[in-house]
Amino acid sequence: MNIIVKRAVLYYVDKYPSAKTALLIWYNEFLKCEFSNFNELKEVYRNASIVSNDRVIFNIKGNDFRLIVSINFKQSAAYIIWFGTHATYDKINTEKIEFDIKILTYKAK
């Protein structure tokens, strides 16, 4: 899968240092995968959940963090929309939360 805006991974790794290893593991594994549909993705990521608009929720670092990704299976492309703690995740609308465009100008530390 291609991950669009790879800078988002760098941003979230710096923002949540305790999730760095787990997020980078997910990222590197996900890049190597090819999925035609959500069922194929579920075979690899059993805890993944789908929400509207082809958004998929991944548990990162056990259940400590959540990652929201928009996936276009036909184009084999994924777009990271949001990453944060499970506690913050419980307070957001997963179907409507938008990508923070400030990430586009983020410079890694």
SULURDA-V187800 format. One record per run of one state. SS is the DSSP state (@ for helix, = for strand, . for the rest). FROM is the first residue (numbers start at 1). LEN is the number of residues. If there is no record, write none. Layout:
SS | FROM | LEN
SS | FROM | LEN
//
This chain:
. | 1 | 1
= | 2 | 3
. | 5 | 2
@ | 7 | 9
. | 16 | 1
@ | 17 | 16
. | 33 | 5
@ | 38 | 7
. | 45 | 4
= | 49 | 3
. | 52 | 3
= | 55 | 6
. | 61 | 4
= | 65 | 8
. | 73 | 4
= | 77 | 9
@ | 86 | 4
. | 90 | 11
@ | 101 | 5
. | 106 | 4
//
